[in-house]
Amino acid sequence: MITQRGLRAEDRPLIAALLESVPAFTDDERAVALELVDVTLGQPSTDGYGYRFVLSFQGAPGGDGAPRLLGYLCYGRTPMTQSTYDLYWIATSPDFARSGVARGLVSTMESEIAREGGGLVRVETGSREGHGAAVRFYDAVRFTRAAVLADFYAPGDDLMIYTKRVAPPAPSAGEASARGEAPARGEAPARGEAPARGDTPPPGEPALYDAAFGYRDYAAERDFLLACARRFGGRPVQRVLSWACGPARHLEAFAELGVGCAGADGSAAMIAFAERAAGARGAGACIRFSCAELDERPDVAPVDLSFVPLSAIHQLATPAALERHLRLAASLLLPGGVHVIEATHPADLTPSGVNRTEWTELRGEQSIDARFRIHIERSTPDRVVPVTLEVVCSARRNGGAPRELSSIRQEATWYVPDLAGWRRVAERVPELSLVATLGDFNVDVPFEHAAAWRLILVLKRL
């Protein structure tokens, strides 16, 4: 049984041990975290602006046996504000990563803030904290990325400021239904402001898909792919191929560096959209497109680096289809080139995994609300599972009710192998060697790391 309660004096050594078990924290960070504990225990607040703690235990605290501390959260009212709160600290035992402990702590904090009348919650984190796991977590629990200060902590480690508005409890029937806040859906997470691409996406599936995934840091992911080629490959990158390229944002990032680009996608409408978009931004001459599915050979010249982004690989719903794709990828890679697959973490097919997410991209008075779900309750023993993606573009003026402008709903069947399944498929393609399995967009984070949130496979052409 998992229970929660506030901070007690006997919890200090438990928190210290928990902090020591989290490799992402530095000694200085652990010292600061314990300082907040000591201040709270030694000088309890009387003005409502002190630090507040929520601790999560396995086993009932105070019962028979010693309960185990799974994680804790520290937050408090922000001085000199009317209804703003700061989330100062959250930590979870690595043994319980991806188990819902952190989400449960945030949910309790939000319930307490709602009980007090609601307010704005602010949190600051580094872009590389926990090898990026912190950023993914705040995105997943529906915080909005409000600001980024580049190189704040160190070169390449940005300060990310997230916010989330917590509404007071819903009014009862007969009470005024509007308290100056938009409906809850309007508070879904904006994973970073989308690049300026016009106020409203034009109607059509490709444009909405492009808008929904505007939160991706395509330049950073390009740099990660190049790092994979340097670390695990054997040749300089002069030409790249993006399978399931979609709107081709990754390829535009490569084109900025003067790299020759090719993009393949099974949707002719998506290819047409990508060609227009790339041309409008001056990258069209650098990218050659080909209409081809993941298990079809695109009409492109051999490349030094190829990749499949955004879990698109799971559209291949059988091991045989995956094998066909790998053979095609090998045939288009030059010796020493690498093929990188961004896959879903196998744990996301379990109840403790991240199998549903919601987010929002904000553009002036328009919001692009997206919901993605892996229907794990309908998965098969062979790890085949239905998935759905819904994207709705709405307009809201002067705080009024949203008006839907356009929407899409995609349904698909995915095959999500575990790591052993991936290895079995790769072994059947002798031209390729599986040289790395990573857990984040960082070549130094292995898949086995406690903070791993993806399965990124790197295969080298022999």
N, C-alpha and C positions, 0 to 999 in steps of 0.2 A: 504494500500500500504506500502511495506517495502522499505526503501531507506537507502543508506549508504553515509557517508561523513567523513571528518577528524575531529580532535579535535578542539574545541573552548573553550574559557574561561567559558562560561555559562554551559558547560557540566560537570564541576567538581562535583557539588552537585548531578547530575544525576548518575554519576559513583559511587560516595560514597554510594548512596542509593541502587544501583544495587549490589554492593559488600556486603552490609549488608544483602541483601535478599538471598544470596547464603550460605547455612548452612555449606558447605564443607570448606569455608575459615576461617582461624583463624584471630584473631585481628591483629597479627603481619603481616600476609599475606595481609590483607586489607591495613595496613599502608604502606607496601612496594609498593603495587599497586598504591596508591594515590601519593606516592613520585614520581613515574615515571610521573604521570600526572603533578605534580607541577613543576618538572624539565623541562618538555617540554613546559609548558605555560610560565615559568619564564625565561628560557634560551634556546630559539629556536636554534637548531643546524644549523651551517653554513658549516660544513665539510662533510655532508652526513652520519655521523655515529650516529646521534641522534635517539631518540625514535620516532616511527611513530605509529599513531593510526588510526584504522578504526572503526567507530561506526555505528551500525545498529538501525534504528528507525522504528516504526510503525506510519505512517503518514509522510507527507513531512515536514522536518524541515524548519522553517521560514514561514510556511503557517498558516492558521487560526487554533486556538487551539494549545494545547501543545502536541508535539509529544512524544511518549513513547520510552525510550531507551530499546531496547530488548537485546543488548549485545554489547561487544566491544572487540577489539584485539589490542595488542601492540607488535610491532616487530621492528627490526632495524639491520643495518649492524654490523657485529662483528668486533671490532677493530683489526687491524694488520692482516687482511685477505683480499684476493683479491675479493672474491665473496661468502662469507658465511654470513648468516643472523641468528639471534636468534629470535625465537618466545618467547617473554617474558611473555605474559599474555593473557588469553582469558577467558571471563566470559559471561554467558548467564542468563537471568532472569529465575528462576525456572518455571514461568508461561509459558515459551516458550521452555522448555526442549523438545528435540526430534522433534523440528519443522523445523530444517534445518538452523536456524540462525547461529550457530557456523560453520557449513559447508560453508555457504555463506561468512562468514568473512575470513575463511582460503582460499577460492577460490579467493577472492579479493586480499589478500596478495600475493598469488602465481602469479596472473596476473601482479601485480606491479613488482614483482621480475623478471618475464619473460621479461617484457618491458625493464628492465634495463640490460638485457643480460643473465639472469638466474643465478643460484647459488645453494649452499647447504643451507638448512634450518635445524637448530638444535633446539630441545626443550627438556627441562628437566622436569620431573614430578615424583611424588611419586607413588609407586605401590598401595597405599591405598588412594590417593587423590580422593576426591569425592566418597569414598567407591569403588574405582576401575573404576569409570566412565571415568576418564581422560585417563587411559590406553586404555579402549575400544574405546574411541573417536579417539585417534591417530592411533590406528590400522585401524579404519574404514575409515579414510581420507587418507590412503595409505602412512603413514610414516613407516619407517623401524626402528625396535628396534635395535639400534647399540651397546648398552652396558647396563649392569646392575651392580650397586654397592650395594651389599647386606647390609641391616641394616643401610643405609646411614643416613636417617632421624631419625629413631628409630628402635628398634628391631622389625623385621617383616615388616618394611616400607622401601623398597628399592628405590634407585635413578634409574629411567629409563631414558635413553638418546635415543631420537628418532631423526632420520634425514630423509630428503627427498630432492632429487635433482629436482630442477625446471628447465626445459629446456627453452631456449629462444624461441621466436616465430618461427614456422615452416618456413624454407626457401622457397622462391618462386620458381617456375619452373625455371630450368636452374642454380640455385645456388647449391652449394655442399650440399648434403643431410645429411652428417655426420659431426657433430661438436664435435666428441669425446664422444658422449652420445649414449647409447643404445636406441632402440625404447621405446616409453612410457610404453609398457607392461613390459619391463624389470625393470621399476621403481615402479612396484606395491609393496605393503607393505610386507616386510618380518617380520612377527610377531614374531620376536625373532629367533635367529639361531636355527635350528633343532639340536637335539642331534646327536652325531656322530653315524651314522648308515650306513656308506658306502657312496661313492660319488654319485652313481646313484641308485635310487630304481629299483629293477628288474621289468620287465614288469608284468602287471596284475593289476586288479582293487584293491585288498586288499593292495598291496604295495603302490600304488599311493594314495589311501585314507589315509593310515598311514602317508605318507610323507606330504600330504597337511595339516594335522591337527597337525603337529609337533610343532606348536607354543603354543599349550595348556600347561599350567603349571599343569601337572598331580599331582605332589606332593602337590601343594597348594589346588587343588580341592579335593584331598583325605582328607586333613586336614579339609576342610570345611565340607565334608560329616561326618567325625567323630565328628565335632563340632555340627552338626545337631542331631546326635545320643545322644550326651551328653546333649544338651539343651532341646530337645523335646522328647527324648525316655526314656526308663525305664530299659535298660539293657546294660552291657558292650558289646563292639563289638569284637567278636572272629571269626565270619564268615560273609563274605559279598557275595552278588550276584550282578553282573552287567548284566542287561538286555541290549540287543543290544550292546554287549560289543565291537564289532569291533576288532581292533588290540589288545585290552586288556591292554592298557597302564595304565589305572586307576588301574587295578588289579595288575599289576607289582608294582605300587607304594604301594598298600596295602601289597603285599607280602614282601616288604622291611621291614615292621614293624612286620612280623611274623604272620599276620592275614591270616586265611584260606580263600581261594578265589574260587568262582565259576563264570563262564562266560557263558552266553547264547547268541546265535546269529542265525538268520535265514539263514545265508549263510554258507554252508559247506566249501566253498573256504576261507572265512574269518576266520572260526574256524581253518582250517588247517594252515593258515598263522600265526594266533595268537599263536598256539601251537609251531610252529617252532621258532618264534621270542622270545617267553618267554623262551623256552628251551635253546636257544643260549645265553640268558643273565642270565641263572641260576635260573629263576623263575618258570620253567615248573612244577617242582614237587609240587609247592604250589597252582597251579590253576587247577581246574577241569572244562572242557568245555562240553557244551551240545548244540546240534543244535536244536534251537527252536525259533519260532517267538515270538513277544511280546504278542500275545494272545494264545500262546501254553504253556503248562506246561513243563519246562525243567526238566531233570532228575538230580536234585540236592537235597541235604539235606536242612532242614530248616536253616535259617540264622538270624542274629541279625540286619543286615542292608542290604537293597537292593536299587538300583538306576538305573535310565534310563538317560544317558548323551546325550548331543549334539542335543537336540530337536528331537531325534529319536522317541519319543512318538507320534509325529504327523503322523507317518506312519499308525497309526490306524485311519482310515478315517471316523469313525462314533462314536457317543456316546456309542452305544452298544459294539463296539470293545474296547473302553476305559474301559467300565465297566467290560468286561471279563478280561482285563489285571489286573485291580485293585483286582478283586476277586482272581486271580491266585497269585498276589503278597501277598495278605493277607494270603493265604494258605501256603506260604513258609516262612512267618515271624513268629518268636517266639513272645510270648506276650511281649509287651513293645518295640519291634523292630520298626524301622522306614523305610519307603519307600520314597525316594527322587526322584522327577521328575524335570529335567532341561528342561523347556518348552520355547517356543518362546514368547516374550512379545506380548500381544494382539494388541498393537498399531502398530506393524510391518505389520499389514494388512491394514494400512491406509497410505495415501500419505506422512504424516509426520513421519512415522516410518522408521526403517532401514530394507528395504526389498531387498537390493542388496548390496553385498560386494565383493571385490576383494582383493586377497593377494598373496604373493609370499614367498616361502621358498627357500633360497639360499644354495647351497652345492657346493662349488668350482666353476667349470665352468657350473654347471647345475642349472637350476631354475625350481621350481615346481610352476606353475601359476594356481591359483584356482579362480573360479568365481561362486558365489551362488546367486540365484535370486528367490524371491517369486513373482509370477506373479499376483500382486494384482488386475490388470485390468481384470482378469478372475476369481476372487473369487466369490463365490455364497453367497446368504443371510445366508446360514447355516454355513458360515466360512470354506468352503472347497475350496482349492486353489492349483493350480499346482506350483511345484517348480523344479528347475534344478540346478545341480552341474556339473561343468566342471573342469577337472584337466588335465593340459598338462605339461609333463616333457620335457624340451628343453635343448640343449647344445649350448653354445655360446663360441667361441674361439677367442681370440685376438680382441674382440670388434666387431666381424663379426655378420652377421645375425643369428638369432637363428635357430637351426635345431631340429625339433621335434623328440623325442625318443619314447614316448608312451603317451597315453591319454585315458581318460574315460569321458563319459557323462552319468549322471544319471538323469532320469526324474521320478517324483513321484507326488502323490496327497496327500496333507496334510489336516488334520482337525485341526484348531487352535482355540480352544474355548476361549472365554473371561473368566474372573474370575467367573462370575455367572454360566457359563456353566460347569466349572470345579467343582464348588460346587454342582451343580445338580447331576453330575455323582458320586461324592464322597458320597453323601447322600444315594445313592442306594446300597452302600457296607457297611453294618453296622459293619463289623469286623474292619473297618478302621475309624480313625477320622482325618480330615484335621486340623492339629494343627498349621501350619504356612504357610504363603505365603510370600516369600522373593523376593527381586528385584535384588540381586547380590550374589556373592559367599561370603557372609558375613551374619552371623546369626543375626546381629544387624541392617540390612537394610531391612525394610519391603517393600512389593511390592508397597505400596502407596508413597514411597519416590520419590522425584523429580528426583533423579539420577538413579532410577531403569531402568535397560536395559534388564532384563530377568524376567520370571515368574518361580520361583522355588517353587514347592509344597512339603511340608513335611507331610506325613501321618503316623500316629502311629497305630500299631496293638494293639487292645484292648484285 
